[in-house]
Amino acid sequence: MSLQFHRAVDDMEIWSATGDGFSFVITYESPAGSGFHGLAGYVASWRPLYRSNGAIKIGGLTFATFTEAEEACNTMFEHLKGSALE
């Protein structure tokens, strides 16, 4: 089962999803303008849902499309679920 992302904030490009005790967030960054600043593209991160750990970025640089970031989150989600079973 894949993660179901929803827009978390109406006036910013932030999407979130949760599943099996993990939280995933995708944001859009750009060098200028409102919102998050950084290299232009989508940034994906995850963290345990019920602990106050900081978020862990998925991948090295930004993703070119939302779909690429979403796929990276789903791949990490499957890996995390598999690790939790061991």
N, C-alpha and C positions, 0 to 999 in steps of 0.2 A: 504494500500500500504506500502510495507516495504522499508527501506532505501537501497540505492544502493552504497555500498562502493567501492572505487577505491584507488589504491596505490598512495599516495600523494608525496612520495619521492622515487626515484629509488633505492638508495643505503642504505635505512633504512626501517625497518618494521613499516611503518606508513600508515594507511588507513583512509580516511575521507569520509563523506557523509553529505549532507544537505537536509533539507526538512522543509517546513512550518515555516521558520524563526529560525530554530535551526541547530546547527553544531555539528556533532558527530565525534569523533576520536578514533581509536583503535591503540595502540602501543604495541610492544613486548618488554618486559624488561627481562634482565638477570643479574646475579650478576657480570659477567665479560664480557670482549669483547667490541666490539664497540656498539654504540647505547645507549639506555636508561638503566640505572642501577637500580636494585631493585630485588624483588623476581621474580624468573622465571615465566613468564606467560604473558597473554594479559591483558592490562589495557584499560578500556573504559571510556570515558568522554563526556560531552556535555556542551554546553553553548548557550545562545541566539546569533543568527547570527549577528544582527545589533546593538549590544551593546558591550561595551568593558569590560564586566564582565569576571572574571576568569573562567576557566573550572571547572566543578563539576564531580568528579569521580563517576562512577556507580558501586555499589557493594562494598564489604569490601576489599577483597584481590584480587589477580589476577585471571583471568579465565584460565583454563587449555587449552582450544582450542579457535581458532578464531571464530568458530561457536557459542560457548557459549557467547563470548563477543558481537558478532553481534546480537544474540537473546536478550541479555540484553539491547542493544541500541534500538532495535525495540520495546521492551516492554516499555522502558522509553519514546520513541517517541510517542507511542500511548497514554500514560498517559499525556504527555505534551500537545498533540493536544486536548485531552479531557478537560484538565484544562483550555486551552485557550478559549474554547467555553462557559465556565461557567461565 
